Amino acid sequence: MNTSIEDCASEVIGMSRKSNSALSLNYFYTFYIMVFGLLFLAGSGIAIAQDGSDEERTSVSRHHVTGGRDNPTKVMESDEQYEKLVTTGDRSKSKTRGANAKASKGSTGTQSGSFDFWFYEADVIVFNDDDNDGYFYGLDVLFDIDTVYSSADVYAVLYLSHEGGPWNEYAATEDFTIFGSSGSDEYVIVTELMSGYPTGNYDLLIEVFDAYDGTFLASFGPADTSELSYLPLEDFNRDAPVQEVIIVSEGGGGAIDGWLLGILFLLLIGSAVRKIWRRRNDALIRIDSPAPIWRSNGDISY
């Protein structure tokens, strides 16, 4: 009789301890799920923010007004800031400045330009690919405009089209002078795309206007040369180099990647939390459990 009571009490205590142990394990696993869930959401949020369509476009440009690429004699710089990139819609109906400018004399329509101005040459060089994925955030554009006149003051506007979408203005020049069919009046604009340009293939369009009254004079784009089509571009923020985990061990010292340290830190926290819950549950059993019947009624002899 006494033995069965003692065994029963022992089973009750054992079940209580197992129940509390299972409870502590549940808290332990819940803690880990919450931590990794937060890390996953944070990573997803960064990716969404990075590829979001509402991202403002920014870039910086260096203008070689005279001297071309090899011997620039007049250089100026500019910062560009535009609204988010438009990637869907009919490109032929894009609201470029040329589409809204008044027609020039001797032309048949607004976008046909003037027969007195034309592009002799235009090309582009892409540069800066820090992560070696084949997409660049820098583009160096050179163009040479000729005219039937001895000289003329003009300005140019440059556009990018993402994956065949509408034209988006990304840079504009100051007024500059061209001289007949001279080959020494090339204009170069070197731009680094900083934000707002998702990874992809871009086409480039150049429009030229009269500096006096804004009359549309000429345009040059992918329909005129393949040099201005399928340019592999992305902005600087998306051109992040891949970081490698490097562990160096020399005489007990070394360097370790920050993410690995973070994981080790989380493991230590989890272990500490588990120990705290175990001690707390053991204390609850010792303090809150009712005294066994064989102790409350005095000693029981066999």
SELO-384669 format. One record per residue (C-alpha): residue number from 1; residue in three letters; chain; x, y, z. Coordinates in Angstrom, 1 decimal. Layout:
! residues N
+------+-------+-------+--------+--------+--------+
! pavo ! pavex ! tordo !      x !      y !      z !
+------+-------+-------+--------+--------+--------+
!  NUM !   Ala !     A !      X !      Y !      Z !
...
+------+-------+-------+--------+--------+--------+
***
This chain:
! residues 302
+------+-------+-------+--------+--------+--------+
! pavo ! pavex ! tordo !      x !      y !      z !
+------+-------+-------+--------+--------+--------+
!    1 !   Met !     A !    0.0 !    0.0 !    0.0 !
!    2 !   Asn !     A !    2.7 !    2.5 !    1.1 !
!    3 !   Thr !     A !    4.9 !    1.5 !   -1.8 !
!    4 !   Ser !     A !    2.1 !    2.0 !   -4.4 !
!    5 !   Ile !     A !    1.4 !    5.5 !   -3.0 !
!    6 !   Glu !     A !    5.1 !    6.4 !   -3.2 !
!    7 !   Asp !     A !    5.3 !    5.1 !   -6.8 !
!    8 !   Cys !     A !    2.2 !    7.0 !   -7.7 !
!    9 !   Ala !     A !    3.6 !   10.2 !   -6.3 !
!   10 !   Ser !     A !    6.9 !    9.6 !   -8.1 !
!   11 !   Glu !     A !    5.0 !    9.2 !  -11.4 !
!   12 !   Val !     A !    3.1 !   12.4 !  -10.7 !
!   13 !   Ile !     A !    6.3 !   14.3 !  -10.1 !
!   14 !   Gly !     A !    7.9 !   12.8 !  -13.2 !
!   15 !   Met !     A !    5.0 !   13.6 !  -15.4 !
!   16 !   Ser !     A !    5.0 !   17.2 !  -14.0 !
!   17 !   Arg !     A !    8.7 !   17.5 !  -14.8 !
!   18 !   Lys !     A !    8.2 !   16.1 !  -18.3 !
!   19 !   Ser !     A !    5.3 !   18.5 !  -18.9 !
!   20 !   Asn !     A !    7.4 !   21.5 !  -17.8 !
!   21 !   Ser !     A !   10.4 !   20.2 !  -19.8 !
!   22 !   Ala !     A !    8.2 !   19.9 !  -22.9 !
!   23 !   Leu !     A !    6.9 !   23.4 !  -22.2 !
!   24 !   Ser !     A !   10.4 !   24.8 !  -22.1 !
!   25 !   Leu !     A !   11.3 !   23.1 !  -25.3 !
!   26 !   Asn !     A !    8.2 !   24.6 !  -26.9 !
!   27 !   Tyr !     A !    9.4 !   28.1 !  -25.8 !
!   28 !   Phe !     A !   12.8 !   27.3 !  -27.1 !
!   29 !   Tyr !     A !   11.6 !   26.3 !  -30.6 !
!   30 !   Thr !     A !    9.2 !   29.2 !  -30.7 !
!   31 !   Phe !     A !   12.0 !   31.6 !  -29.9 !
!   32 !   Tyr !     A !   14.1 !   30.2 !  -32.8 !
!   33 !   Ile !     A !   11.1 !   30.3 !  -35.2 !
!   34 !   Met !     A !   10.5 !   33.9 !  -34.3 !
!   35 !   Val !     A !   14.1 !   34.9 !  -34.8 !
!   36 !   Phe !     A !   14.5 !   33.2 !  -38.2 !
!   37 !   Gly !     A !   11.1 !   34.5 !  -39.3 !
!   38 !   Leu !     A !   12.1 !   38.1 !  -38.5 !
!   39 !   Leu !     A !   15.4 !   37.6 !  -40.4 !
!   40 !   Phe !     A !   13.5 !   36.2 !  -43.4 !
!   41 !   Leu !     A !   11.0 !   39.1 !  -43.4 !
!   42 !   Ala !     A !   13.8 !   41.6 !  -43.1 !
!   43 !   Gly !     A !   15.6 !   40.1 !  -46.1 !
!   44 !   Ser !     A !   12.4 !   40.0 !  -48.1 !
!   45 !   Gly !     A !   11.7 !   43.6 !  -47.2 !
!   46 !   Ile !     A !   15.2 !   44.7 !  -48.4 !
!   47 !   Ala !     A !   14.7 !   42.8 !  -51.7 !
!   48 !   Ile !     A !   11.2 !   44.4 !  -52.2 !
!   49 !   Ala !     A !   12.6 !   47.8 !  -51.4 !
!   50 !   Gln !     A !   15.5 !   47.3 !  -53.8 !
!   51 !   Asp !     A !   13.4 !   46.2 !  -56.7 !
!   52 !   Gly !     A !   10.4 !   48.3 !  -56.0 !
!   53 !   Ser !     A !    8.9 !   50.3 !  -58.9 !
!   54 !   Asp !     A !    8.4 !   53.4 !  -56.8 !
!   55 !   Glu !     A !   12.1 !   54.0 !  -56.5 !
!   56 !   Glu !     A !   13.3 !   57.5 !  -57.4 !
!   57 !   Arg !     A !   15.9 !   57.6 !  -60.2 !
!   58 !   Thr !     A !   19.2 !   59.4 !  -59.5 !
!   59 !   Ser !     A !   22.4 !   59.7 !  -61.5 !
!   60 !   Val !     A !   25.6 !   61.8 !  -61.8 !
!   61 !   Ser !     A !   27.1 !   62.9 !  -65.2 !
!   62 !   Arg !     A !   30.3 !   64.4 !  -66.5 !
!   63 !   His !     A !   30.0 !   66.4 !  -69.7 !
!   64 !   His !     A !   32.9 !   66.7 !  -72.2 !
!   65 !   Val !     A !   31.6 !   69.7 !  -74.1 !
!   66 !   Thr !     A !   34.6 !   69.9 !  -76.4 !
!   67 !   Gly !     A !   37.5 !   67.6 !  -77.1 !
!   68 !   Gly !     A !   35.6 !   64.3 !  -77.2 !
!   69 !   Arg !     A !   36.7 !   61.3 !  -75.2 !
!   70 !   Asp !     A !   40.4 !   61.6 !  -75.7 !
!   71 !   Asn !     A !   41.1 !   65.2 !  -75.1 !
!   72 !   Pro !     A !   38.3 !   66.9 !  -73.2 !
!   73 !   Thr !     A !   39.0 !   70.6 !  -72.9 !
!   74 !   Lys !     A !   35.8 !   71.8 !  -71.3 !
!   75 !   Val !     A !   34.3 !   69.6 !  -68.6 !
!   76 !   Met !     A !   31.2 !   70.1 !  -66.4 !
!   77 !   Glu !     A !   29.3 !   67.9 !  -64.0 !
!   78 !   Ser !     A !   25.6 !   67.5 !  -63.2 !
!   79 !   Asp !     A !   23.3 !   65.6 !  -60.8 !
!   80 !   Glu !     A !   20.1 !   64.1 !  -62.2 !
!   81 !   Gln !     A !   17.0 !   63.3 !  -60.3 !
!   82 !   Tyr !     A !   13.8 !   61.9 !  -62.0 !
!   83 !   Glu !     A !   10.6 !   60.1 !  -61.0 !
!   84 !   Lys !     A !   10.3 !   56.4 !  -61.0 !
!   85 !   Leu !     A !   11.2 !   54.4 !  -64.1 !
!   86 !   Val !     A !    8.2 !   53.7 !  -66.4 !
!   87 !   Thr !     A !    8.6 !   50.1 !  -67.7 !
!   88 !   Thr !     A !    5.2 !   49.3 !  -69.2 !
!   89 !   Gly !     A !    3.4 !   50.9 !  -72.1 !
!   90 !   Asp !     A !    3.8 !   51.6 !  -75.9 !
!   91 !   Arg !     A !    7.2 !   53.1 !  -76.5 !
!   92 !   Ser !     A !    6.0 !   54.7 !  -79.7 !
!   93 !   Lys !     A !    3.6 !   56.9 !  -77.6 !
!   94 !   Ser !     A !    6.3 !   57.9 !  -75.1 !
!   95 !   Lys !     A !    6.1 !   61.5 !  -73.9 !
!   96 !   Thr !     A !    9.5 !   62.6 !  -75.0 !
!   97 !   Arg !     A !   10.4 !   66.2 !  -75.4 !
!   98 !   Gly !     A !   10.6 !   65.7 !  -79.1 !
!   99 !   Ala !     A !    7.0 !   64.5 !  -79.2 !
!  100 !   Asn !     A !    5.8 !   67.7 !  -77.5 !
!  101 !   Ala !     A !    8.2 !   70.2 !  -79.3 !
!  102 !   Lys !     A !    7.1 !   72.3 !  -82.2 !
!  103 !   Ala !     A !    8.0 !   71.2 !  -85.7 !
!  104 !   Ser !     A !   11.0 !   72.7 !  -87.4 !
!  105 !   Lys !     A !   11.0 !   74.4 !  -90.8 !
!  106 !   Gly !     A !   11.4 !   72.0 !  -93.7 !
!  107 !   Ser !     A !   10.0 !   69.0 !  -91.7 !
!  108 !   Thr !     A !    6.8 !   67.0 !  -92.3 !
!  109 !   Gly !     A !    5.8 !   66.5 !  -88.7 !
!  110 !   Thr !     A !    6.7 !   67.1 !  -85.1 !
!  111 !   Gln !     A !    9.0 !   64.1 !  -84.7 !
!  112 !   Ser !     A !   10.5 !   64.1 !  -88.1 !
!  113 !   Gly !     A !   13.1 !   66.8 !  -87.2 !
!  114 !   Ser !     A !   14.8 !   69.1 !  -89.6 !
!  115 !   Phe !     A !   16.6 !   68.1 !  -92.8 !
!  116 !   Asp !     A !   19.2 !   70.7 !  -91.9 !
!  117 !   Phe !     A !   20.5 !   68.7 !  -88.9 !
!  118 !   Trp !     A !   21.6 !   65.1 !  -88.7 !
!  119 !   Phe !     A !   23.7 !   62.7 !  -86.6 !
!  120 !   Tyr !     A !   27.0 !   61.8 !  -88.1 !
!  121 !   Glu !     A !   28.0 !   59.4 !  -85.4 !
!  122 !   Ala !     A !   26.8 !   58.0 !  -82.0 !
!  123 !   Asp !     A !   28.1 !   55.2 !  -79.8 !
!  124 !   Val !     A !   28.1 !   54.2 !  -76.2 !
!  125 !   Ile !     A !   30.6 !   52.4 !  -73.9 !
!  126 !   Val !     A !   29.3 !   50.7 !  -70.7 !
!  127 !   Phe !     A !   31.6 !   50.4 !  -67.7 !
!  128 !   Asn !     A !   31.7 !   49.6 !  -63.9 !
!  129 !   Asp !     A !   30.5 !   46.1 !  -63.1 !
!  130 !   Asp !     A !   31.6 !   45.5 !  -59.5 !
!  131 !   Asp !     A !   29.7 !   42.2 !  -59.0 !
!  132 !   Asn !     A !   30.8 !   40.8 !  -62.4 !
!  133 !   Asp !     A !   27.2 !   39.8 !  -63.4 !
!  134 !   Gly !     A !   27.5 !   41.3 !  -66.9 !
!  135 !   Tyr !     A !   25.4 !   44.4 !  -66.0 !
!  136 !   Phe !     A !   27.0 !   47.9 !  -65.7 !
!  137 !   Tyr !     A !   26.0 !   51.1 !  -64.0 !
!  138 !   Gly !     A !   28.1 !   53.4 !  -66.1 !
!  139 !   Leu !     A !   27.6 !   54.5 !  -69.7 !
!  140 !   Asp !     A !   29.8 !   56.8 !  -71.8 !
!  141 !   Val !     A !   27.8 !   58.3 !  -74.7 !
!  142 !   Leu !     A !   29.5 !   60.1 !  -77.6 !
!  143 !   Phe !     A !   27.6 !   61.8 !  -80.5 !
!  144 !   Asp !     A !   28.5 !   64.1 !  -83.3 !
!  145 !   Ile !     A !   25.8 !   66.3 !  -84.9 !
!  146 !   Asp !     A !   26.3 !   68.0 !  -88.2 !
!  147 !   Thr !     A !   24.4 !   70.9 !  -89.9 !
!  148 !   Val !     A !   24.2 !   72.7 !  -93.2 !
!  149 !   Tyr !     A !   24.9 !   75.9 !  -91.3 !
!  150 !   Ser !     A !   28.3 !   77.2 !  -90.4 !
!  151 !   Ser !     A !   27.4 !   77.0 !  -86.7 !
!  152 !   Ala !     A !   24.4 !   76.4 !  -84.5 !
!  153 !   Asp !     A !   23.6 !   76.4 !  -80.8 !
!  154 !   Val !     A !   21.8 !   73.2 !  -79.7 !
!  155 !   Tyr !     A !   21.2 !   71.0 !  -76.7 !
!  156 !   Ala !     A !   20.4 !   67.3 !  -76.4 !
!  157 !   Val !     A !   18.2 !   65.1 !  -74.2 !
!  158 !   Leu !     A !   19.0 !   61.4 !  -73.6 !
!  159 !   Tyr !     A !   16.5 !   58.6 !  -72.8 !
!  160 !   Leu !     A !   16.6 !   55.0 !  -71.7 !
!  161 !   Ser !     A !   14.1 !   52.3 !  -72.4 !
!  162 !   His !     A !   14.0 !   49.2 !  -70.1 !
!  163 !   Glu !     A !   13.3 !   46.0 !  -71.9 !
!  164 !   Gly !     A !   11.5 !   47.7 !  -74.8 !
!  165 !   Gly !     A !    9.3 !   49.8 !  -72.5 !
!  166 !   Pro !     A !    8.6 !   53.6 !  -72.8 !
!  167 !   Trp !     A !   11.4 !   56.1 !  -73.1 !
!  168 !   Asn !     A !   12.5 !   57.7 !  -69.8 !
!  169 !   Glu !     A !   14.7 !   60.8 !  -69.8 !
!  170 !   Tyr !     A !   17.9 !   60.3 !  -67.8 !
!  171 !   Ala !     A !   20.1 !   63.2 !  -68.7 !
!  172 !   Ala !     A !   20.2 !   66.5 !  -70.6 !
!  173 !   Thr !     A !   23.1 !   68.7 !  -71.8 !
!  174 !   Glu !     A !   23.6 !   72.4 !  -71.5 !
!  175 !   Asp !     A !   23.6 !   74.5 !  -74.7 !
!  176 !   Phe !     A !   26.7 !   73.8 !  -76.9 !
!  177 !   Thr !     A !   27.8 !   74.8 !  -80.4 !
!  178 !   Ile !     A !   28.2 !   72.6 !  -83.4 !
!  179 !   Phe !     A !   30.2 !   73.7 !  -86.5 !
!  180 !   Gly !     A !   28.9 !   72.5 !  -89.9 !
!  181 !   Ser !     A !   30.3 !   69.0 !  -90.6 !
!  182 !   Ser !     A !   33.3 !   69.4 !  -88.3 !
!  183 !   Gly !     A !   34.6 !   66.3 !  -86.6 !
!  184 !   Ser !     A !   36.0 !   68.2 !  -83.7 !
!  185 !   Asp !     A !   32.7 !   69.2 !  -82.1 !
!  186 !   Glu !     A !   31.8 !   65.7 !  -80.6 !
!  187 !   Tyr !     A !   29.8 !   65.8 !  -77.3 !
!  188 !   Val !     A !   30.5 !   63.2 !  -74.6 !
!  189 !   Ile !     A !   28.3 !   62.6 !  -71.6 !
!  190 !   Val !     A !   29.5 !   60.0 !  -69.0 !
!  191 !   Thr !     A !   26.8 !   58.9 !  -66.6 !
!  192 !   Glu !     A !   26.8 !   56.7 !  -63.5 !
!  193 !   Leu !     A !   23.3 !   55.4 !  -62.7 !
!  194 !   Met !     A !   23.0 !   55.5 !  -58.9 !
!  195 !   Ser !     A !   19.4 !   54.3 !  -58.1 !
!  196 !   Gly !     A !   16.1 !   53.5 !  -59.7 !
!  197 !   Tyr !     A !   17.3 !   51.5 !  -62.7 !
!  198 !   Pro !     A !   16.5 !   47.7 !  -62.3 !
!  199 !   Thr !     A !   18.8 !   45.1 !  -63.9 !
!  200 !   Gly !     A !   18.0 !   44.5 !  -67.6 !
!  201 !   Asn !     A !   18.7 !   45.4 !  -71.2 !
!  202 !   Tyr !     A !   18.2 !   49.1 !  -72.2 !
!  203 !   Asp !     A !   17.9 !   51.0 !  -75.5 !
!  204 !   Leu !     A !   19.1 !   54.6 !  -75.7 !
!  205 !   Leu !     A !   17.6 !   57.5 !  -77.6 !
!  206 !   Ile !     A !   19.2 !   61.0 !  -78.2 !
!  207 !   Glu !     A !   17.1 !   64.0 !  -79.2 !
!  208 !   Val !     A !   18.5 !   67.4 !  -80.3 !
!  209 !   Phe !     A !   16.8 !   70.8 !  -80.0 !
!  210 !   Asp !     A !   17.5 !   74.3 !  -81.1 !
!  211 !   Ala !     A !   18.9 !   76.2 !  -78.1 !
!  212 !   Tyr !     A !   17.1 !   79.4 !  -79.3 !
!  213 !   Asp !     A !   13.4 !   78.3 !  -79.3 !
!  214 !   Gly !     A !   13.4 !   74.6 !  -78.4 !
!  215 !   Thr !     A !   12.6 !   73.4 !  -81.9 !
!  216 !   Phe !     A !   13.1 !   69.7 !  -82.3 !
!  217 !   Leu !     A !   15.9 !   69.1 !  -84.8 !
!  218 !   Ala !     A !   16.9 !   65.5 !  -85.0 !
!  219 !   Ser !     A !   16.9 !   62.1 !  -83.1 !
!  220 !   Phe !     A !   19.1 !   59.0 !  -83.1 !
!  221 !   Gly !     A !   18.3 !   55.7 !  -81.4 !
!  222 !   Pro !     A !   18.2 !   51.9 !  -81.8 !
!  223 !   Ala !     A !   16.2 !   52.2 !  -85.0 !
!  224 !   Asp !     A !   19.3 !   54.0 !  -86.5 !
!  225 !   Thr !     A !   22.1 !   51.9 !  -85.1 !
!  226 !   Ser !     A !   22.6 !   48.8 !  -83.0 !
!  227 !   Glu !     A !   25.2 !   50.6 !  -80.9 !
!  228 !   Leu !     A !   22.3 !   52.1 !  -78.9 !
!  229 !   Ser !     A !   20.4 !   48.9 !  -78.3 !
!  230 !   Tyr !     A !   20.5 !   46.1 !  -75.7 !
!  231 !   Leu !     A !   22.8 !   47.8 !  -73.3 !
!  232 !   Pro !     A !   23.2 !   45.6 !  -70.1 !
!  233 !   Leu !     A !   22.6 !   48.1 !  -67.3 !
!  234 !   Glu !     A !   21.7 !   48.4 !  -63.6 !
!  235 !   Asp !     A !   22.1 !   51.1 !  -61.0 !
!  236 !   Phe !     A !   24.9 !   51.3 !  -58.5 !
!  237 !   Asn !     A !   22.8 !   50.1 !  -55.6 !
!  238 !   Arg !     A !   22.1 !   46.8 !  -57.4 !
!  239 !   Asp !     A !   25.7 !   46.3 !  -58.4 !
!  240 !   Ala !     A !   26.8 !   45.1 !  -55.0 !
!  241 !   Pro !     A !   29.8 !   42.8 !  -55.1 !
!  242 !   Val !     A !   29.3 !   39.3 !  -53.7 !
!  243 !   Gln !     A !   30.9 !   39.0 !  -50.3 !
!  244 !   Glu !     A !   32.7 !   35.8 !  -49.5 !
!  245 !   Val !     A !   33.0 !   34.2 !  -46.1 !
!  246 !   Ile !     A !   36.7 !   34.0 !  -45.2 !
!  247 !   Ile !     A !   37.9 !   32.3 !  -42.0 !
!  248 !   Val !     A !   41.5 !   32.8 !  -41.1 !
!  249 !   Ser !     A !   43.0 !   30.9 !  -38.2 !
!  250 !   Glu !     A !   46.6 !   31.6 !  -37.1 !
!  251 !   Gly !     A !   47.7 !   30.9 !  -33.6 !
!  252 !   Gly !     A !   44.1 !   31.1 !  -32.2 !
!  253 !   Gly !     A !   43.3 !   34.4 !  -33.9 !
!  254 !   Gly !     A !   41.4 !   35.1 !  -37.1 !
!  255 !   Ala !     A !   38.5 !   36.8 !  -38.9 !
!  256 !   Ile !     A !   35.0 !   35.5 !  -39.3 !
!  257 !   Asp !     A !   32.1 !   36.7 !  -41.3 !
!  258 !   Gly !     A !   29.5 !   38.8 !  -39.5 !
!  259 !   Trp !     A !   26.6 !   36.5 !  -40.4 !
!  260 !   Leu !     A !   28.3 !   33.5 !  -38.9 !
!  261 !   Leu !     A !   29.0 !   35.5 !  -35.7 !
!  262 !   Gly !     A !   25.3 !   36.5 !  -35.6 !
!  263 !   Ile !     A !   24.2 !   32.9 !  -35.9 !
!  264 !   Leu !     A !   26.6 !   31.8 !  -33.1 !
!  265 !   Phe !     A !   25.2 !   34.7 !  -31.0 !
!  266 !   Leu !     A !   21.6 !   33.5 !  -31.6 !
!  267 !   Leu !     A !   22.6 !   29.9 !  -30.6 !
!  268 !   Leu !     A !   24.1 !   31.2 !  -27.3 !
!  269 !   Ile !     A !   21.0 !   33.2 !  -26.6 !
!  270 !   Gly !     A !   18.8 !   30.2 !  -27.3 !
!  271 !   Ser !     A !   20.9 !   28.0 !  -25.1 !
!  272 !   Ala !     A !   20.7 !   30.5 !  -22.2 !
!  273 !   Val !     A !   16.9 !   30.9 !  -22.6 !
!  274 !   Arg !     A !   16.6 !   27.1 !  -22.5 !
!  275 !   Lys !     A !   18.7 !   26.8 !  -19.3 !
!  276 !   Ile !     A !   16.7 !   29.6 !  -17.6 !
!  277 !   Trp !     A !   13.4 !   27.9 !  -18.4 !
!  278 !   Arg !     A !   14.7 !   24.6 !  -17.1 !
!  279 !   Arg !     A !   15.8 !   26.2 !  -13.8 !
!  280 !   Arg !     A !   12.5 !   28.1 !  -13.5 !
!  281 !   Asn !     A !   10.4 !   25.0 !  -14.1 !
!  282 !   Asp !     A !   12.5 !   22.9 !  -11.6 !
!  283 !   Ala !     A !   12.0 !   25.7 !   -9.0 !
!  284 !   Leu !     A !    8.3 !   25.7 !   -9.7 !
!  285 !   Ile !     A !    8.1 !   22.0 !   -9.1 !
!  286 !   Arg !     A !   10.1 !   22.2 !   -5.9 !
!  287 !   Ile !     A !    8.2 !   25.2 !   -4.5 !
!  288 !   Asp !     A !    4.6 !   24.9 !   -5.9 !
!  289 !   Ser !     A !    4.1 !   21.1 !   -5.8 !
!  290 !   Pro !     A !    2.1 !   19.8 !   -2.8 !
!  291 !   Ala !     A !    4.1 !   17.8 !   -0.3 !
!  292 !   Pro !     A !    3.9 !   14.0 !   -0.9 !
!  293 !   Ile !     A !    1.3 !   12.3 !    1.3 !
!  294 !   Trp !     A !    3.9 !   10.1 !    2.9 !
!  295 !   Arg !     A !    5.7 !   13.2 !    4.1 !
!  296 !   Ser !     A !    2.7 !   15.2 !    5.3 !
!  297 !   Asn !     A !    1.4 !   12.2 !    7.3 !
!  298 !   Gly !     A !    4.7 !   11.5 !    9.0 !
!  299 !   Asp !     A !    7.1 !    8.7 !    8.4 !
!  300 !   Ile !     A !    5.7 !    5.5 !    7.0 !
!  301 !   Ser !     A !    7.3 !    2.3 !    8.0 !
!  302 !   Tyr !     A !    7.4 !   -0.8 !    5.9 !
+------+-------+-------+--------+--------+--------+
***
